[in-house]
Amino acid sequence: MFYRRAFEVFQRPHTREEHAGTGAGLALCRRIVERHDGTIWVESGPDDGATFSFTLSAVDP
């Protein structure tokens, strides 16, 4: 499925004619989240769209 590839650079589920963009946005989000010891994931179903979620570690004040 596309879920794993969604966070790789330049991987796109649609053609450029269907949707604009380079395919770098989610890869950048993944790098930011992982550098802050977090996790990012996507949940989706047929004709439901997609929900992207992430967690970050708490920081002691």
PQR file with spaces between the fields and no chain letter, atoms N, CA, C, O and H, PARSE charges and radii, in Angstrom:
ATOM       1  N    MET     1       0.836   -1.183    0.000 -0.4000 1.5000
ATOM       2  CA   MET     1       0.000    0.000    0.000 -0.0000 2.0000
ATOM       3  C    MET     1       0.878    1.243    0.000  0.5500 1.7000
ATOM       4  O    MET     1       2.090    1.147    0.193 -0.5500 1.4000
ATOM       5  N    PHE     2       0.290    2.382   -0.210 -0.4000 1.5000
ATOM       6  CA   PHE     2       1.026    3.629   -0.315 -0.0000 2.0000
ATOM       7  C    PHE     2       1.439    4.187    1.041  0.5500 1.7000
ATOM       8  O    PHE     2       2.245    5.116    1.087 -0.5500 1.4000
ATOM       9  H    PHE     2      -0.695    2.459   -0.367  0.4000 1.0000
ATOM      10  N    TYR     3       0.921    3.660    2.143 -0.4000 1.5000
ATOM      11  CA   TYR     3       1.161    4.251    3.462 -0.0000 2.0000
ATOM      12  C    TYR     3       2.642    4.414    3.778  0.5500 1.7000
ATOM      13  O    TYR     3       3.044    5.477    4.251 -0.5500 1.4000
ATOM      14  H    TYR     3       0.266    2.906    2.106  0.4000 1.0000
ATOM      15  N    ARG     4       3.451    3.419    3.538 -0.4000 1.5000
ATOM      16  CA   ARG     4       4.887    3.515    3.843 -0.0000 2.0000
ATOM      17  C    ARG     4       5.588    4.495    2.917  0.5500 1.7000
ATOM      18  O    ARG     4       6.457    5.251    3.351 -0.5500 1.4000
ATOM      19  H    ARG     4       3.125    2.555    3.153  0.4000 1.0000
ATOM      20  N    ARG     5       5.218    4.485    1.654 -0.4000 1.5000
ATOM      21  CA   ARG     5       5.853    5.377    0.682 -0.0000 2.0000
ATOM      22  C    ARG     5       5.423    6.826    0.859  0.5500 1.7000
ATOM      23  O    ARG     5       6.110    7.726    0.377 -0.5500 1.4000
ATOM      24  H    ARG     5       4.512    3.871    1.301  0.4000 1.0000
ATOM      25  N    ALA     6       4.319    7.073    1.529 -0.4000 1.5000
ATOM      26  CA   ALA     6       3.788    8.435    1.674 -0.0000 2.0000
ATOM      27  C    ALA     6       4.794    9.371    2.321  0.5500 1.7000
ATOM      28  O    ALA     6       4.764   10.575    2.070 -0.5500 1.4000
ATOM      29  H    ALA     6       3.761    6.341    1.920  0.4000 1.0000
ATOM      30  N    PHE     7       5.683    8.841    3.148 -0.4000 1.5000
ATOM      31  CA   PHE     7       6.636    9.667    3.883 -0.0000 2.0000
ATOM      32  C    PHE     7       8.027    9.657    3.259  0.5500 1.7000
ATOM      33  O    PHE     7       8.979   10.141    3.871 -0.5500 1.4000
ATOM      34  H    PHE     7       5.708    7.862    3.352  0.4000 1.0000
ATOM      35  N    GLU     8       8.157    9.115    2.056 -0.4000 1.5000
ATOM      36  CA   GLU     8       9.426    9.129    1.328 -0.0000 2.0000
ATOM      37  C    GLU     8       9.445   10.332    0.384  0.5500 1.7000
ATOM      38  O    GLU     8       8.405   10.745   -0.129 -0.5500 1.4000
ATOM      39  H    GLU     8       7.383    8.721    1.559  0.4000 1.0000
ATOM      40  N    VAL     9      10.633   10.887    0.161 -0.4000 1.5000
ATOM      41  CA   VAL     9      10.770   12.063   -0.696 -0.0000 2.0000
ATOM      42  C    VAL     9      10.352   11.731   -2.133  0.5500 1.7000
ATOM      43  O    VAL     9      10.730   10.695   -2.679 -0.5500 1.4000
ATOM      44  H    VAL     9      11.478   10.551    0.578  0.4000 1.0000
ATOM      45  N    PHE    10       9.585   12.611   -2.717 -0.4000 1.5000
ATOM      46  CA   PHE    10       9.140   12.576   -4.109 -0.0000 2.0000
ATOM      47  C    PHE    10       8.215   11.413   -4.447  0.5500 1.7000
ATOM      48  O    PHE    10       8.058   11.072   -5.620 -0.5500 1.4000
ATOM      49  H    PHE    10       9.278   13.453   -2.273  0.4000 1.0000
ATOM      50  N    GLN    11       7.609   10.806   -3.450 -0.4000 1.5000
ATOM      51  CA   GLN    11       6.614    9.759   -3.705 -0.0000 2.0000
ATOM      52  C    GLN    11       5.240   10.402   -3.690  0.5500 1.7000
ATOM      53  O    GLN    11       4.867   11.066   -2.723 -0.5500 1.4000
ATOM      54  H    GLN    11       7.737   11.082   -2.497  0.4000 1.0000
ATOM      55  N    ARG    12       4.500   10.206   -4.750 -0.4000 1.5000
ATOM      56  CA   ARG    12       3.190   10.842   -4.895 -0.0000 2.0000
ATOM      57  C    ARG    12       2.152    9.804   -5.288  0.5500 1.7000
ATOM      58  O    ARG    12       2.418    8.969   -6.152 -0.5500 1.4000
ATOM      59  H    ARG    12       4.804    9.667   -5.536  0.4000 1.0000
ATOM      60  N    PRO    13       0.971    9.837   -4.671 -0.5600 1.5000
ATOM      61  CA   PRO    13      -0.071    8.887   -5.056  0.2800 2.0000
ATOM      62  C    PRO    13      -0.834    9.317   -6.304  0.5500 1.7000
ATOM      63  O    PRO    13      -1.577    8.526   -6.885 -0.5500 1.4000
ATOM      64  N    HIS    14      -0.650   10.577   -6.718 -0.4000 1.5000
ATOM      65  CA   HIS    14      -1.380   11.117   -7.860 -0.0000 2.0000
ATOM      66  C    HIS    14      -0.396   11.734   -8.849  0.5500 1.7000
ATOM      67  O    HIS    14       0.748   12.025   -8.498 -0.5500 1.4000
ATOM      68  H    HIS    14      -0.046   11.220   -6.246  0.4000 1.0000
ATOM      69  N    THR    15      -0.838   11.926  -10.062 -0.4000 1.5000
ATOM      70  CA   THR    15       0.006   12.579  -11.062 -0.0000 2.0000
ATOM      71  C    THR    15       0.031   14.084  -10.805  0.5500 1.7000
ATOM      72  O    THR    15      -0.796   14.606  -10.056 -0.5500 1.4000
ATOM      73  H    THR    15      -1.767   11.689  -10.347  0.4000 1.0000
ATOM      74  N    ARG    16       0.971   14.770  -11.422 -0.4000 1.5000
ATOM      75  CA   ARG    16       1.066   16.227  -11.283 -0.0000 2.0000
ATOM      76  C    ARG    16      -0.165   16.920  -11.862  0.5500 1.7000
ATOM      77  O    ARG    16      -0.541   18.002  -11.412 -0.5500 1.4000
ATOM      78  H    ARG    16       1.643   14.347  -12.030  0.4000 1.0000
ATOM      79  N    GLU    17      -0.783   16.304  -12.850 -0.4000 1.5000
ATOM      80  CA   GLU    17      -1.985   16.890  -13.437 -0.0000 2.0000
ATOM      81  C    GLU    17      -3.162   16.827  -12.468  0.5500 1.7000
ATOM      82  O    GLU    17      -4.025   17.705  -12.479 -0.5500 1.4000
ATOM      83  H    GLU    17      -0.477   15.425  -13.216  0.4000 1.0000
ATOM      84  N    GLU    18      -3.198   15.797  -11.634 -0.4000 1.5000
ATOM      85  CA   GLU    18      -4.301   15.651  -10.679 -0.0000 2.0000
ATOM      86  C    GLU    18      -4.140   16.577   -9.479  0.5500 1.7000
ATOM      87  O    GLU    18      -5.105   17.200   -9.037 -0.5500 1.4000
ATOM      88  H    GLU    18      -2.497   15.084  -11.625  0.4000 1.0000
ATOM      89  N    HIS    19      -2.906   16.669   -8.947 -0.4000 1.5000
ATOM      90  CA   HIS    19      -2.633   17.484   -7.764 -0.0000 2.0000
ATOM      91  C    HIS    19      -1.248   18.099   -7.880  0.5500 1.7000
ATOM      92  O    HIS    19      -0.297   17.430   -8.286 -0.5500 1.4000
ATOM      93  H    HIS    19      -2.122   16.163   -9.306  0.4000 1.0000
ATOM      94  N    ALA    20      -1.135   19.366   -7.524 -0.4000 1.5000
ATOM      95  CA   ALA    20       0.164   20.045   -7.557 -0.0000 2.0000
ATOM      96  C    ALA    20       1.026   19.582   -6.389  0.5500 1.7000
ATOM      97  O    ALA    20       0.525   18.999   -5.427 -0.5500 1.4000
ATOM      98  H    ALA    20      -1.907   19.909   -7.194  0.4000 1.0000
ATOM      99  N    GLY    21       2.319   19.846   -6.481 -0.4000 1.5000
ATOM     100  CA   GLY    21       3.232   19.530   -5.387 -0.0000 2.0000
ATOM     101  C    GLY    21       4.400   18.697   -5.863  0.5500 1.7000
ATOM     102  O    GLY    21       4.403   18.161   -6.971 -0.5500 1.4000
ATOM     103  H    GLY    21       2.727   20.319   -7.262  0.4000 1.0000
ATOM     104  N    THR    22       5.399   18.603   -4.991 -0.4000 1.5000
ATOM     105  CA   THR    22       6.614   17.871   -5.349 -0.0000 2.0000
ATOM     106  C    THR    22       6.704   16.504   -4.701  0.5500 1.7000
ATOM     107  O    THR    22       7.471   15.653   -5.152 -0.5500 1.4000
ATOM     108  H    THR    22       5.397   19.039   -4.091  0.4000 1.0000
ATOM     109  N    GLY    23       5.930   16.282   -3.648 -0.4000 1.5000
ATOM     110  CA   GLY    23       6.034   15.027   -2.916 -0.0000 2.0000
ATOM     111  C    GLY    23       7.083   15.083   -1.823  0.5500 1.7000
ATOM     112  O    GLY    23       7.502   14.044   -1.313 -0.5500 1.4000
ATOM     113  H    GLY    23       5.308   16.973   -3.282  0.4000 1.0000
ATOM     114  N    ALA    24       7.512   16.277   -1.458 -0.4000 1.5000
ATOM     115  CA   ALA    24       8.537   16.415   -0.423 -0.0000 2.0000
ATOM     116  C    ALA    24       7.952   16.795    0.941  0.5500 1.7000
ATOM     117  O    ALA    24       8.640   16.657    1.952 -0.5500 1.4000
ATOM     118  H    ALA    24       7.171   17.121   -1.873  0.4000 1.0000
ATOM     119  N    GLY    25       6.723   17.260    0.998 -0.4000 1.5000
ATOM     120  CA   GLY    25       6.141   17.790    2.226 -0.0000 2.0000
ATOM     121  C    GLY    25       6.052   16.792    3.365  0.5500 1.7000
ATOM     122  O    GLY    25       6.479   17.093    4.480 -0.5500 1.4000
ATOM     123  H    GLY    25       6.164   17.372    0.176  0.4000 1.0000
ATOM     124  N    LEU    26       5.502   15.603    3.110 -0.4000 1.5000
ATOM     125  CA   LEU    26       5.365   14.615    4.176 -0.0000 2.0000
ATOM     126  C    LEU    26       6.718   14.049    4.598  0.5500 1.7000
ATOM     127  O    LEU    26       6.903   13.690    5.761 -0.5500 1.4000
ATOM     128  H    LEU    26       5.155   15.359    2.204  0.4000 1.0000
ATOM     129  N    ALA    27       7.661   13.966    3.664 -0.4000 1.5000
ATOM     130  CA   ALA    27       9.009   13.510    4.025 -0.0000 2.0000
ATOM     131  C    ALA    27       9.652   14.513    4.979  0.5500 1.7000
ATOM     132  O    ALA    27      10.324   14.119    5.932 -0.5500 1.4000
ATOM     133  H    ALA    27       7.511   14.257    2.719  0.4000 1.0000
ATOM     134  N    LEU    28       9.452   15.792    4.733 -0.4000 1.5000
ATOM     135  CA   LEU    28       9.979   16.827    5.622 -0.0000 2.0000
ATOM     136  C    LEU    28       9.306   16.744    6.992  0.5500 1.7000
ATOM     137  O    LEU    28       9.975   16.855    8.019 -0.5500 1.4000
ATOM     138  H    LEU    28       8.906   16.112    3.959  0.4000 1.0000
ATOM     139  N    CYS    29       7.997   16.550    7.009 -0.4000 1.5000
ATOM     140  CA   CYS    29       7.289   16.391    8.282 -0.0000 2.0000
ATOM     141  C    CYS    29       7.845   15.208    9.063  0.5500 1.7000
ATOM     142  O    CYS    29       8.066   15.307   10.270 -0.5500 1.4000
ATOM     143  H    CYS    29       7.454   16.460    6.175  0.4000 1.0000
ATOM     144  N    ARG    30       8.071   14.092    8.380 -0.4000 1.5000
ATOM     145  CA   ARG    30       8.605   12.904    9.051 -0.0000 2.0000
ATOM     146  C    ARG    30       9.967   13.183    9.669  0.5500 1.7000
ATOM     147  O    ARG    30      10.224   12.781   10.804 -0.5500 1.4000
ATOM     148  H    ARG    30       7.891   14.012    7.400  0.4000 1.0000
ATOM     149  N    ARG    31      10.838   13.863    8.943 -0.4000 1.5000
ATOM     150  CA   ARG    31      12.171   14.168    9.476 -0.0000 2.0000
ATOM     151  C    ARG    31      12.084   15.059   10.707  0.5500 1.7000
ATOM     152  O    ARG    31      12.806   14.843   11.681 -0.5500 1.4000
ATOM     153  H    ARG    31      10.629   14.190    8.021  0.4000 1.0000
ATOM     154  N    ILE    32      11.221   16.041   10.674 -0.4000 1.5000
ATOM     155  CA   ILE    32      11.062   16.943   11.827 -0.0000 2.0000
ATOM     156  C    ILE    32      10.538   16.172   13.030  0.5500 1.7000
ATOM     157  O    ILE    32      11.086   16.284   14.127 -0.5500 1.4000
ATOM     158  H    ILE    32      10.634   16.216    9.883  0.4000 1.0000
ATOM     159  N    VAL    33       9.488   15.393   12.832 -0.4000 1.5000
ATOM     160  CA   VAL    33       8.889   14.638   13.934 -0.0000 2.0000
ATOM     161  C    VAL    33       9.891   13.644   14.513  0.5500 1.7000
ATOM     162  O    VAL    33      10.020   13.543   15.733 -0.5500 1.4000
ATOM     163  H    VAL    33       9.043   15.302   11.941  0.4000 1.0000
ATOM     164  N    GLU    34      10.600   12.911   13.662 -0.4000 1.5000
ATOM     165  CA   GLU    34      11.560   11.921   14.149 -0.0000 2.0000
ATOM     166  C    GLU    34      12.734   12.567   14.872  0.5500 1.7000
ATOM     167  O    GLU    34      13.259   11.983   15.820 -0.5500 1.4000
ATOM     168  H    GLU    34      10.495   12.993   12.671  0.4000 1.0000
ATOM     169  N    ARG    35      13.153   13.737   14.458 -0.4000 1.5000
ATOM     170  CA   ARG    35      14.254   14.429   15.157 -0.0000 2.0000
ATOM     171  C    ARG    35      13.843   14.910   16.539  0.5500 1.7000
ATOM     172  O    ARG    35      14.695   15.238   17.365 -0.5500 1.4000
ATOM     173  H    ARG    35      12.726   14.211   13.688  0.4000 1.0000
ATOM     174  N    HIS    36      12.556   14.951   16.790 -0.4000 1.5000
ATOM     175  CA   HIS    36      12.038   15.315   18.105 -0.0000 2.0000
ATOM     176  C    HIS    36      11.510   14.085   18.842  0.5500 1.7000
ATOM     177  O    HIS    36      10.646   14.183   19.713 -0.5500 1.4000
ATOM     178  H    HIS    36      11.864   14.684   16.119  0.4000 1.0000
ATOM     179  N    ASP    37      12.056   12.920   18.466 -0.4000 1.5000
ATOM     180  CA   ASP    37      11.701   11.630   19.077 -0.0000 2.0000
ATOM     181  C    ASP    37      10.211   11.336   19.016  0.5500 1.7000
ATOM     182  O    ASP    37       9.634   10.811   19.968 -0.5500 1.4000
ATOM     183  H    ASP    37      12.757   12.841   17.759  0.4000 1.0000
ATOM     184  N    GLY    38       9.598   11.676   17.899 -0.4000 1.5000
ATOM     185  CA   GLY    38       8.171   11.428   17.731 -0.0000 2.0000
ATOM     186  C    GLY    38       7.898   10.376   16.683  0.5500 1.7000
ATOM     187  O    GLY    38       8.813    9.781   16.114 -0.5500 1.4000
ATOM     188  H    GLY    38      10.067   12.103   17.127  0.4000 1.0000
ATOM     189  N    THR    39       6.621   10.162   16.442 -0.4000 1.5000
ATOM     190  CA   THR    39       6.152    9.197   15.456 -0.0000 2.0000
ATOM     191  C    THR    39       5.086    9.876   14.610  0.5500 1.7000
ATOM     192  O    THR    39       4.295   10.669   15.119 -0.5500 1.4000
ATOM     193  H    THR    39       5.878   10.646   16.904  0.4000 1.0000
ATOM     194  N    ILE    40       5.064    9.564   13.312 -0.4000 1.5000
ATOM     195  CA   ILE    40       4.053   10.104   12.407 -0.0000 2.0000
ATOM     196  C    ILE    40       3.455    8.944   11.631  0.5500 1.7000
ATOM     197  O    ILE    40       4.157    8.005   11.255 -0.5500 1.4000
ATOM     198  H    ILE    40       5.707    8.919   12.898  0.4000 1.0000
ATOM     199  N    TRP    41       2.135    9.019   11.391 -0.4000 1.5000
ATOM     200  CA   TRP    41       1.477    7.945   10.662 -0.0000 2.0000
ATOM     201  C    TRP    41       0.252    8.489    9.934  0.5500 1.7000
ATOM     202  O    TRP    41      -0.198    9.610   10.173 -0.5500 1.4000
ATOM     203  H    TRP    41       1.564    9.781   11.696  0.4000 1.0000
ATOM     204  N    VAL    42      -0.270    7.656    9.040 -0.4000 1.5000
ATOM     205  CA   VAL    42      -1.455    8.016    8.260 -0.0000 2.0000
ATOM     206  C    VAL    42      -2.499    6.916    8.427  0.5500 1.7000
ATOM     207  O    VAL    42      -2.169    5.732    8.484 -0.5500 1.4000
ATOM     208  H    VAL    42       0.095    6.745    8.846  0.4000 1.0000
ATOM     209  N    GLU    43      -3.756    7.327    8.505 -0.4000 1.5000
ATOM     210  CA   GLU    43      -4.884    6.401    8.535 -0.0000 2.0000
ATOM     211  C    GLU    43      -5.827    6.805    7.409  0.5500 1.7000
ATOM     212  O    GLU    43      -6.099    7.988    7.208 -0.5500 1.4000
ATOM     213  H    GLU    43      -4.023    8.289    8.459  0.4000 1.0000
ATOM     214  N    SER    44      -6.321    5.808    6.678 -0.4000 1.5000
ATOM     215  CA   SER    44      -7.166    6.109    5.536 -0.0000 2.0000
ATOM     216  C    SER    44      -8.034    4.899    5.209  0.5500 1.7000
ATOM     217  O    SER    44      -7.733    3.769    5.592 -0.5500 1.4000
ATOM     218  H    SER    44      -6.100    4.846    6.842  0.4000 1.0000
ATOM     219  N    GLY    45      -9.109    5.170    4.497 -0.4000 1.5000
ATOM     220  CA   GLY    45      -9.977    4.118    3.992 -0.0000 2.0000
ATOM     221  C    GLY    45     -10.430    4.504    2.603  0.5500 1.7000
ATOM     222  O    GLY    45     -10.280    5.654    2.190 -0.5500 1.4000
ATOM     223  H    GLY    45      -9.353    6.089    4.187  0.4000 1.0000
ATOM     224  N    PRO    46     -10.980    3.552    1.883 -0.5600 1.5000
ATOM     225  CA   PRO    46     -11.448    3.845    0.521  0.2800 2.0000
ATOM     226  C    PRO    46     -12.460    4.999    0.523  0.5500 1.7000
ATOM     227  O    PRO    46     -13.446    4.968    1.259 -0.5500 1.4000
ATOM     228  N    ASP    47     -12.210    5.989   -0.286 -0.4000 1.5000
ATOM     229  CA   ASP    47     -13.079    7.165   -0.435 -0.0000 2.0000
ATOM     230  C    ASP    47     -13.299    7.946    0.858  0.5500 1.7000
ATOM     231  O    ASP    47     -14.282    8.678    0.971 -0.5500 1.4000
ATOM     232  H    ASP    47     -11.408    6.014   -0.884  0.4000 1.0000
ATOM     233  N    ASP    48     -12.391    7.801    1.845 -0.4000 1.5000
ATOM     234  CA   ASP    48     -12.508    8.511    3.119 -0.0000 2.0000
ATOM     235  C    ASP    48     -11.508    9.654    3.251  0.5500 1.7000
ATOM     236  O    ASP    48     -11.574   10.413    4.218 -0.5500 1.4000
ATOM     237  H    ASP    48     -11.593    7.207    1.753  0.4000 1.0000
ATOM     238  N    GLY    49     -10.595    9.793    2.316 -0.4000 1.5000
ATOM     239  CA   GLY    49      -9.516   10.763    2.490 -0.0000 2.0000
ATOM     240  C    GLY    49      -8.473   10.172    3.426  0.5500 1.7000
ATOM     241  O    GLY    49      -8.407    8.954    3.594 -0.5500 1.4000
ATOM     242  H    GLY    49     -10.541    9.176    1.530  0.4000 1.0000
ATOM     243  N    ALA    50      -7.667   11.015    4.029 -0.4000 1.5000
ATOM     244  CA   ALA    50      -6.594   10.541    4.905 -0.0000 2.0000
ATOM     245  C    ALA    50      -6.481   11.445    6.126  0.5500 1.7000
ATOM     246  O    ALA    50      -6.743   12.646    6.058 -0.5500 1.4000
ATOM     247  H    ALA    50      -7.720   12.005    3.893  0.4000 1.0000
ATOM     248  N    THR    51      -6.088   10.844    7.236 -0.4000 1.5000
ATOM     249  CA   THR    51      -5.816   11.583    8.462 -0.0000 2.0000
ATOM     250  C    THR    51      -4.370   11.329    8.830  0.5500 1.7000
ATOM     251  O    THR    51      -3.966   10.182    9.021 -0.5500 1.4000
ATOM     252  H    THR    51      -5.876    9.869    7.291  0.4000 1.0000
ATOM     253  N    PHE    52      -3.587   12.394    8.932 -0.4000 1.5000
ATOM     254  CA   PHE    52      -2.188   12.295    9.322 -0.0000 2.0000
ATOM     255  C    PHE    52      -2.073   12.729   10.774  0.5500 1.7000
ATOM     256  O    PHE    52      -2.589   13.778   11.159 -0.5500 1.4000
ATOM     257  H    PHE    52      -3.915   13.325    8.777  0.4000 1.0000
ATOM     258  N    SER    53      -1.393   11.916   11.580 -0.4000 1.5000
ATOM     259  CA   SER    53      -1.246   12.194   13.002 -0.0000 2.0000
ATOM     260  C    SER    53       0.220   12.058   13.398  0.5500 1.7000
ATOM     261  O    SER    53       0.999   11.391   12.717 -0.5500 1.4000
ATOM     262  H    SER    53      -0.974   11.064   11.267  0.4000 1.0000
ATOM     263  N    PHE    54       0.583   12.696   14.503 -0.4000 1.5000
ATOM     264  CA   PHE    54       1.940   12.546   15.007 -0.0000 2.0000
ATOM     265  C    PHE    54       1.952   12.722   16.518  0.5500 1.7000
ATOM     266  O    PHE    54       1.049   13.321   17.101 -0.5500 1.4000
ATOM     267  H    PHE    54      -0.049   13.238   15.056  0.4000 1.0000
ATOM     268  N    THR    55       2.993   12.186   17.135 -0.4000 1.5000
ATOM     269  CA   THR    55       3.229   12.372   18.563 -0.0000 2.0000
ATOM     270  C    THR    55       4.628   12.938   18.735  0.5500 1.7000
ATOM     271  O    THR    55       5.511   12.689   17.913 -0.5500 1.4000
ATOM     272  H    THR    55       3.727   11.699   16.662  0.4000 1.0000
ATOM     273  N    LEU    56       4.828   13.689   19.791 -0.4000 1.5000
ATOM     274  CA   LEU    56       6.142   14.214   20.143 -0.0000 2.0000
ATOM     275  C    LEU    56       6.390   13.903   21.615  0.5500 1.7000
ATOM     276  O    LEU    56       5.453   13.833   22.411 -0.5500 1.4000
ATOM     277  H    LEU    56       4.111   13.891   20.459  0.4000 1.0000
ATOM     278  N    SER    57       7.650   13.719   21.965 -0.4000 1.5000
ATOM     279  CA   SER    57       7.994   13.468   23.353 -0.0000 2.0000
ATOM     280  C    SER    57       7.829   14.743   24.169  0.5500 1.7000
ATOM     281  O    SER    57       8.102   15.844   23.689 -0.5500 1.4000
ATOM     282  H    SER    57       8.411   13.775   21.319  0.4000 1.0000
ATOM     283  N    ALA    58       7.384   14.580   25.394 -0.4000 1.5000
ATOM     284  CA   ALA    58       7.257   15.727   26.303 -0.0000 2.0000
ATOM     285  C    ALA    58       8.642   16.175   26.729  0.5500 1.7000
ATOM     286  O    ALA    58       9.558   15.362   26.851 -0.5500 1.4000
ATOM     287  H    ALA    58       7.162   13.686   25.784  0.4000 1.0000
ATOM     288  N    VAL    59       8.788   17.467   26.953 -0.4000 1.5000
ATOM     289  CA   VAL    59      10.065   18.036   27.385 -0.0000 2.0000
ATOM     290  C    VAL    59       9.901   18.523   28.824  0.5500 1.7000
ATOM     291  O    VAL    59       8.930   19.205   29.151 -0.5500 1.4000
ATOM     292  H    VAL    59       8.044   18.127   26.854  0.4000 1.0000
ATOM     293  N    ASP    60      10.851   18.170   29.672 -0.4000 1.5000
ATOM     294  CA   ASP    60      10.821   18.662   31.045 -0.0000 2.0000
ATOM     295  C    ASP    60      11.168   20.142   31.069  0.5500 1.7000
ATOM     296  O    ASP    60      12.112   20.569   30.403 -0.5500 1.4000
ATOM     297  H    ASP    60      11.640   17.616   29.407  0.4000 1.0000
ATOM     298  N    PRO    61      10.410   20.934   31.834 -0.5600 1.5000
ATOM     299  CA   PRO    61      10.671   22.386   31.882  0.2800 2.0000
ATOM     300  C    PRO    61      11.993   22.720   32.565  0.5500 1.7000
ATOM     301  O    PRO    61      12.350   23.892   32.681 -0.5500 1.4000
